[in-house]
Amino acid sequence: MRIILMGPPGAGKGTQAKVIAERLSVPAVSTGDIFRANVSAETELGLEAKRYMDAGDYVPDEVTNAMVRDRIAEDDAAQGFLLDGYPRTVAQVAELDAMLADAGQSLDAVVVLTVDKEEVVQRLLKRAQDEGRSDDTEDVMRHRQDVYTEQTAPLIEVYDERGLLVEVDGMGAVDDVTARVFDALEKTNGAPAS
């Protein structure tokens, strides 16, 4: 399966991506992980990405698109993948469409985790404390929520019009959310509810 996992920052996408990808035997492709790896290695790209991440803004499309294209072209993604954090803009949707068309592939589903905004901010505050993330101040977290609403939420409409959208309540225990995701995928696409 080729799946996009969407939801606002702090919705639990990273946690769900790992579980879902493992059960489907496909790689979880997270732009956040790619960015953080480059930041910690202090690559040129990482230093550029850090400026945007620290401000709560998105890394420019041309950098992100190139990284995603390279990653989904790797052998382990030939039979499918789960994208976490991409696409984030309507322009990136068009770029992903082109990547998939070039490879003769298509998306199976776009899963959107729906959450309460205030609970998400509390999750992020806790994560910032637990992991010591410099990019997770309360102001930055609230800005990211606004950026998500402004730039990414319109993608929900695009994928809904294509019949790919699967909305899942992202609130509650990890296992409960995972079960809801697989139930929803099975109902819409016949994916294994393992």
C-alpha positions in Angstrom: 0.0 0.0 0.0 1.0 3.6 -0.6 -0.5 5.8 2.2 -0.1 9.4 3.3 -0.6 10.0 7.0 -1.8 13.5 7.8 -2.7 15.6 10.9 -1.5 18.6 12.7 1.9 18.6 14.4 1.7 16.6 17.6 -1.3 14.4 16.5 0.7 11.2 16.9 1.6 10.7 13.2 5.1 9.6 13.9 4.0 7.0 16.5 1.2 5.7 14.2 3.4 5.8 11.1 5.9 3.3 12.7 3.2 0.9 13.8 1.2 1.0 10.6 4.2 0.7 8.3 5.5 -2.3 10.3 2.1 -4.1 10.0 2.0 -3.3 6.3 5.7 -4.2 5.8 6.4 -0.9 4.1 8.8 1.8 5.1 7.6 4.9 7.0 9.0 7.9 5.2 9.1 10.9 7.6 10.3 14.2 6.4 10.8 15.2 10.0 13.2 12.3 10.5 15.1 13.2 7.4 15.3 16.9 8.4 16.4 16.0 12.0 19.1 13.6 10.7 20.5 16.3 8.5 20.4 18.9 11.3 22.2 16.6 13.8 24.8 15.8 11.1 25.1 19.6 10.5 24.9 19.1 6.7 24.4 22.1 4.5 20.8 21.1 4.0 20.4 20.5 7.7 21.7 23.9 8.7 19.3 25.5 6.1 16.4 23.3 7.3 17.1 24.2 11.0 16.5 27.9 10.3 13.0 27.1 9.1 12.3 24.4 11.7 13.3 26.6 14.6 11.0 29.3 13.4 8.1 26.8 13.1 8.1 27.2 9.3 8.3 24.5 6.6 11.4 23.7 4.8 11.2 24.9 1.1 9.4 22.6 -1.3 12.3 22.2 -3.7 14.5 20.7 -0.9 11.7 18.6 0.5 10.6 17.3 -2.9 14.1 16.2 -3.9 14.5 14.3 -0.6 11.1 12.5 -0.9 11.7 11.6 -4.6 15.0 10.0 -3.7 13.6 8.2 -0.7 10.5 6.6 -2.3 12.7 5.5 -5.3 14.7 3.3 -2.9 14.3 -0.5 -3.2 12.5 -0.9 0.2 9.7 1.4 -1.0 9.0 -0.5 -4.3 6.0 -2.3 -2.9 4.7 0.6 -0.9 5.4 3.2 1.7 3.7 5.4 4.3 4.4 9.1 4.0 4.4 11.1 7.2 4.8 14.9 6.9 4.5 15.0 3.1 2.9 16.5 1.1 2.1 19.6 3.1 1.0 22.0 0.4 -1.1 21.8 -2.8 2.1 22.3 -4.8 3.7 19.2 -3.1 0.5 17.2 -4.0 1.2 18.0 -7.7 4.9 17.0 -7.2 4.0 13.7 -5.5 1.5 13.0 -8.3 4.3 13.4 -10.8 6.7 11.2 -8.8 4.1 8.4 -8.6 3.1 8.8 -12.3 6.8 8.5 -13.3 7.0 5.2 -11.3 3.6 3.9 -12.6 2.2 4.0 -9.1 -0.7 5.6 -7.3 -1.9 6.3 -3.7 -4.2 3.9 -1.9 -5.3 6.1 0.9 -4.8 9.4 2.8 -5.3 8.9 6.5 -6.0 12.1 8.5 -5.7 11.9 12.3 -8.2 14.4 13.8 -7.4 15.8 17.2 -8.2 18.5 19.7 -5.9 21.5 19.2 -5.3 22.2 22.9 -4.6 18.6 23.7 -2.0 18.6 20.9 -0.3 21.6 22.3 -0.1 19.8 25.7 1.4 16.7 23.9 4.0 18.8 22.3 4.9 20.5 25.5 5.4 17.1 27.1 7.4 15.9 24.1 9.6 19.0 24.3 10.4 18.3 27.9 11.0 14.5 27.4 13.1 14.9 24.3 14.7 18.3 24.8 13.6 19.5 21.4 14.8 23.1 20.8 12.2 23.6 18.1 9.2 22.9 20.4 8.5 26.1 22.3 4.9 26.9 23.0 4.9 29.9 20.5 6.4 27.7 17.8 3.9 24.9 18.5 0.9 27.3 18.2 2.5 28.8 15.0 2.8 25.3 13.5 -0.9 24.6 14.2 -1.8 27.8 12.4 0.6 27.0 9.5 -1.0 23.5 9.2 -4.5 24.9 9.1 -3.6 27.5 6.5 -1.4 25.4 4.2 -2.0 21.7 4.8 -5.7 21.5 5.6 -6.7 22.3 2.0 -5.0 19.0 1.0 -7.8 17.2 2.9 -10.3 18.6 0.4 -8.1 17.6 -2.6 -7.8 14.0 -1.4 -11.4 13.9 -0.4 -12.5 14.8 -3.9 -10.3 12.0 -5.2 -12.0 9.5 -2.9 -8.8 8.7 -1.0 -9.5 10.4 2.3 -9.9 8.4 5.5 -10.5 10.4 8.7 -9.7 8.8 12.0 -10.1 10.0 15.5 -6.5 10.5 16.7 -7.4 11.0 20.4 -6.8 8.3 23.0 -4.4 5.4 23.5 -1.9 4.5 20.7 -3.4 1.0 20.3 -6.9 2.4 20.1 -6.0 4.9 17.4 -4.1 2.2 15.4 -7.1 -0.1 15.6 -9.3 2.7 14.2 -6.8 3.4 11.4 -6.8 -0.3 10.3 -10.6 -0.6 10.6 -11.0 2.5 8.4 -8.5 1.3 5.8 -10.1 -2.1 5.6 -13.5 -0.5 5.1 -12.3 1.8 2.3 -9.5 -0.2 0.6 -9.6 -3.8 1.8 -6.3 -3.3 3.6 -5.4 -6.1 6.0 -6.6 -5.2 9.5 -3.7 -7.0 11.2 
